[in-house]
Amino acid sequence: MSVPRPGRSLSEPKPAEADMHDGNKIGFWTCTALVVGNVIGMGIFVLPASLAPFGFNALIGWVIVLAGCLVLARVFSHLAHALPDAGGPYGYIRQTLGEPLAYLALWAYWVSLWLTNAALATGVVGYMTVVFPPLGAIQPALFALGLLWAVVVINLFGVRTGGGVQVVTTALKLLPMLAIALLGGWLLLTSPASYAAHPPTTPVTLGGVMAASTIALFAMLGIESASVPAARVDDPGRTIPRSTMTGTVLTVIIYIIVSTVPLLLIRQQELAEASAPFALLMERFAAAGSGRWLALFVVISGLGALNGWTLLAGELTRTMAGNGVLPAVLARDNRHGAPAMALLVIGILGSAMVGMSYSDSLVAAFTFLTRVVTAATLPLYLCCALALIVLWWRNHAMRASRRVLLVAVTCVLFVVFAFVGIGREPFLYALGLGAAGLPLYVFMRLRRRSAPTVQVIRE
């Protein structure tokens, strides 16, 4: 039985894996596609309905979130440039704040992955009923569970996604947004009065802006995607900063356009009750039947994201188990080379969240899940910002630039702002899920200490 090398990053490959991947590095365009493709999942396709009750608070919240995410992207860029061999976020945090905080941040991030799967399955259901109306007769929670487990079963057969699949999926995600942007521009030129026909009536308040910002932040989760596979990136110190900033800026521009158009063109109450807001917009202002075609692309995009995040969650679970911080049984592969036990655990945990989140509507379920996922992801962002502060203090050359410190401090304030606006119930859920990792960490660490030392005999 092999024993993980002490101090190895969770994202660092084992020696055999390193040999296998030496000739398979990814570059700028693939990393950029990872950022854009992972950020643009299902969130933006359902969020117009989730944010509709907040009115213009949502637009202000979007501005705050997008600005904050640009700062966060700068944090990951600085860390990647300063620590190109750290192996990604786990290494950044471990080398600056220590292993316990690195584990807790990664544990919370791992939790957010299977929570994201639950949110994706929930969001896809709304658009699938637009594409195939008879499916609306199926109870939404059961439908979401069916999609979740269908993807788990597919991955049990060893389905893999490469760089080409990532680029194609990203293109499919951008097509519906391009359609919304073109429709919005056409209406602005031909019928500008449409934008002022029925503006939102909800008053602008600090509480409303904070709540809307937290929900909107879910759609921006994933900007760290170029940093996570740092060990596989060609020239990470240069490639990761460039691709992170490029992907984030592209996503910001897209989101500003497509989040404003439906809010101003559809009545606030009607938009809030829409399970497929983009499809409703196309049906209302474009050709009849166009909403159904747009929904079809959204479904393909959502299912691709669900498959991709399921694959990522399974691989991360296997990697954590292989490095001794999760039970070893989760690192076992089936005959197809898939982490079978890890995928089954991810499916069970995601199913539990789907069952717990459904209340009186699909939009309410999706909104609740987005808040919990955001709360579970924020510790990683906070720790990376604190890691940059520590790195700035230790590095005399970096300390000469106060801009780096300003970026890190601003990012900390943004994450605290998001924590305050997350709401009590989602925060408690995420706190409980995160705390559940502490006993496991202590148990696995004691187990590693009590394990017999393996001596290597050289001939």
N, C-alpha and C positions, 0 to 999 in steps of 0.2 A: 504493500500500500504506500503510495507516495504521500509525503507531507509537504504542504505548501511552504515555500520559503518565507521566513519571517520578514515582514515589512514589505512584501510585494503588493503593489497596487492591485485593486480589484479589477481594474481595466487592463492590467498588464498581462499579456499572453504568457502561458506556460512555455517552456523551451520548445517543446514539439510544435506548439501552435505558432510560435514565432518563426520557425523554419518554414512552416507551411504558408505563411502570409508575407514573407519577405518580398516576394515579387508581385504583391497585390496591393500596392499602396493606392490611396485615393487622393485626387487633387482638388483644385479650387472649384471647378464646376460641380463635381459630385458633392463636395461639402456644402456648396451653396444650395444645391437641390435638396440636400438633407435638411437644411435650415428651413427653406421655404416649404418643402413638402411636409415636414413634421409639424411646423407651426400651423399651416392651413390644413386642419383636419375637418371635423364636423362642426366645431364651435361656431365659426362665423356664419354657417348656414342656418343655425337655429337661434343664435344670439339676438338678431333683430327683434324676435318675439320676446325673448327673455328681458331685453332692455327697454322694450316699448313702454312699460308702466312708468319708467323714470323720465320720459320725455327728453327735454334738452339737457337734463342731468347726464344722460348717456353720452351725448356728444362731448361734453366737458370731460367726462370720465375717460372717453377714448383718447382725448388729447393728453391727459395726464399719464395714462397707461402707455401710450406709444412713446412719449418722451422718456418715461421711466425705463422702458425696454431698450431704447437706444443707449441709455446709460448702462444698463445691465449688459448689453452686448459689448460695450467698451470694457467692462470689468473682465469678461471672459477673454477679450482680445488681449488685454494687458497681462493676464495670468498665463495665457498660451505663449505669449512672446517671452515672458520672464522665466517660465518653467516649461520649456518645450518637451522635456523628457519625463514629466511628472505622470503621464498616462491619463490625463483628463481631470475632471472635477474632484474625484476622490483623492488623487495625488496632490492637487492644489491644497485641499483642506488638510490632509494628513501631514504634509510637510510644514504647515504653518500653525495650525490649531491643534494638531494631535489626532491620534487614531480614534478615540471615543467620539469626538465631534464628527469626524469623517464618516464613521459608521452610522451615527444617528442621521446625518444628512442624507446618506445614500439609502438608508432604510426608509426614510420618509419619501424619498424619490421613488424607490421601488414600490411603496404603497401607492403612490400617485399613478404608477403605470397601470396597475390593474383597476384602479378607480377610473382612469381614462378609458379603459376598455368598456366599462359599464356605461360611461357617458356617451361613447361613440355608438354603442349598440342602441341606446335609447334615442339618440339623434337620428340614426338611420331609419328607425321605424316610422317616424313622421313623414319622411320623404318617400319611403317605399309605398305607403298607402296612397300617395298621390300618383305614383307611377302605375300601381296595380290596385285600384280602388277595392276590389273584393277582399284584399288582405285586411281592410279596415275592420272586418268582422272578428278578427282574432284579437284577444285581449292583449293590450300593448305590452304589459310586463312579460307575458309568455312569449310574445313575438321577439322582444329584445333578448330574452334568455336563449331562444332558438338560434338567433344570429350569433350570439356570443359563443355558444358551444359548437356551432357549425364551423366557425373559424378555428377554434381549438382543435377540432377533429382534423381539419385540413393540415394544420401545423404538425399534428402527430405523425403525418405521413412524410414529414421532412421537407415541406414546401419552403423554398428559399427565395429571397428577393435580392437582386443584384443592383448595380448602379443603373443599368438600362431600365429596369422596372421602376426604380425610384424616379427617374426623369419622366417616364410615361405617366406615372401616377400624378406627379406634380403638374404636368400639362393638363390632365383631366380635371384637376382641382381648379386650375386657373380659367378654364373655359366658361363655367357658370359665372365667375366673377367678371370676366371680360364682357359677357352678355349683359350683366347688370350695369356695368360702367357705360357701355354703349347706349343702353336704353335710357339711363339717366342723362347722358349728354344730349341725346336726341330730343328728349322731352324739355330739357333746358333751352334748347334752340327753338323748338316748334311750339311749345306750350309752357312758358315760364310760370304762368299763373298756377299751374298744378302744384308747384312747390309751396304756395302760400294759401292753398284752398282750406286746409284744416290742420294748422300747426298743433303740436302737442300742448296740452293745457297744464300739465303737472308743474308746480312751481319749482324753481331751482333752489336747492338747499344743500348745505354741506353734507348732511347725512345721505341725501340722495346721490350726490356726486361720488361719495366714498363707496356706497353700495354698488352703484353702477360700474365703478372702476374695478372693483373686485371681480364682478361677473365678466367684464370685458377682458380682464387679465388672462382668463382661461384660454381665450382664443390666441394668445401670444405665447403660451407655454411651448417650449421646444426650441427656443433660440440658442440653447446650449448644445444642440444636436451635433454641431461640428466639433465641439470639444470632447464629447463623450468617447468617440472612437479615436482619440488622439494618437494612440499607438499605431494606428493603421494609416495615418495621414502623412503624405509626402511633405517634408519640410514644415512640421506643425507650427513652429515659431512664426512663420510667415503666412502659411496658408490659412490657418484657423482664424487669426484676426481679420484677414481680408474677407473670407467667406462669411464669417459671422456678421460683420457689419453690412456687407452687400445684401445678404439674405434678409436681415432685419429691416433695412431701408426699403427694399422691394415690398416686403410684407406690410410695412407701415403705410406706404402709398396706396396699396390695394385696399387695405382695411378702411382707411379714411373715406375712400370713395364709396365702397359698397355698404358701409354701415350708415351713411348719411342718406342715401337715396330712398330706401324703404321707409325710414322714419319720417321723411317729409312728404312722401307721396301717398301713404296709406294712413287711414284714421287710426289714432292711437289705440283705441280699444280693440278694433278689428285686428291690428297687427299683433297685439298682445295675445290674442286667442288663436293665432295661426300656427299650425304645427309645421308648415313648410313656407315660411315668409317669402323667400325668393321666388318660389313657384307662384305664389299668390300675386306677387308684383308683376311677373311676366304675363300671367293670365289677364290681369287688369289693364295693363297698358301696352302689351304687345299683341301678336297674333294669337288667335284662339288655339289652344293646344300646345303653345310654346312652353307654358309652365311645366307641363308633363315631361317634355324633352329635357328641360333644364334639371328637373328633379331626377331624371334618369342619370345624368352626369354626376349629380350630387351623391346619389346612391352608390355609384361605382367608386367615387372618391372616398366616401365614408367607409365602404367595405374594404377598400385598399388600405386606408388608414388603420382600421380595426385589425386587419391581418398583420400589418407592419408592426403596430404596437404590441400585438400578441406575441409575435416573433421576438421582438426586443425584450419584452418582459420575461419570456421563457429563457432567453440567452443570459439575461442579467441574473435571473434566479440561479441558473446553472453555474455561472461564474462566481457568484457569492458563495454558493455551496462548495464549489471547488477550492475556494480560498479559506474555508473553515469558519465562516460566519453564519451559515445556514446549515441545516442537517445535510449530511453527505448524500443521503438518498435522493435529494433533489438534483444532484449532479449526474445521475445515471441517464444514459441514452437508451432508446429502444433500437430495434434492428434497422430502423430508417435513419438513425443518427439524430433523432429529435429528442430533446429533454422531456420525456413523457411525464414523469412525476411533477416536474416544474410546471408544465403546461396545465396539468390537471388541477394543481393547487391554484394557479392563476385563474382558471375558469371557475373554480368553486368560490374564491374570494370575490371575483367580479359578479358572480350570480347573487351572492349575498347582498352586495351593494345595490344591484338592480332591484331586488325584492324589497329592500328597506327604503328606497328612494321614491317609489311610486306612491302618489297621493291621489289628487283629484284630476290631474291632467298630465300629459306627456311633457309639456313645457315646464311645469312645476318640477317634475322629476329631473329633467335635464338641468334646470337652473340650480337645484340643490346639489347635484353631482358636480357641477362646475365649481361651486364654492368649496366643496370638500377637496377636490383635486387641487385647486389653487392653494388651499391651506397646507396640503401635504407636500407641495412643491416648493413653497416659499423658504423652508429651512435650508435647502440647497443654495438658493440665491443669496440668502443672508450670510451663510457661512463663506461663500465665495467672495462676497464683498468684504467681510471681515478678514479673510485670507489676504486680500490685496492690501488692506491697511497694514497688517503685520509684515507683509513682504516689503511694503514701502518703508516701514520703520527699520527693517533689518538691512535693506539694500541702500548703501550710501549714494550710489549713482542714481537710483530711482528717487531717493529723497530730495534730490535737487529739483524735481518737477512737482510742484504743488498741484498741478492739474490732475495727476494720478490720484492723489489723496482726495481731491474734490470729487472726482468720479466715484470713488469708493464710498465716501460719506454720503453723497447724494443717493447712491444705490441703497445704502442701509436705511435711509429715511424713507425711500420709496417702498421698501419691503415692509417697514413698520406701518406705513400708511395703509398698505394692502392688508396687513394683519388686523388693523383696527376696523377696516371696512368689511371684513369677511363675514361678520355676523357671529353670534354666540354659538348657535347650534352646529354649523359646519366646523367652527374652530374647535369645539369640544370633541366632535367626531375625529378630526384629524389629530388632535392632541392625544386622544385615547389610542388611536391606531399607531401613532409614533411611539408612545410610551410602552406599547406592547412589545417593541423591539428591545427594550432594556434588559428584561430577564433573559431573553434569548442570547443577547450579547455577553452577559455575565456568564451564562451557562457554557456557551461555546468557548469563551476565553479560558474558563477553569478546565474545560475538557482538553483544550490544547496544552495547558500547562501540565496536566496529569498524564498526557499521552507519553508512551515510552519514546525515548530518543532513538532515532534511526541512525545507525552507524554505517557509513559507506566503506566497504573494504576494497582497497585497490590491489590489483594483482601486479 
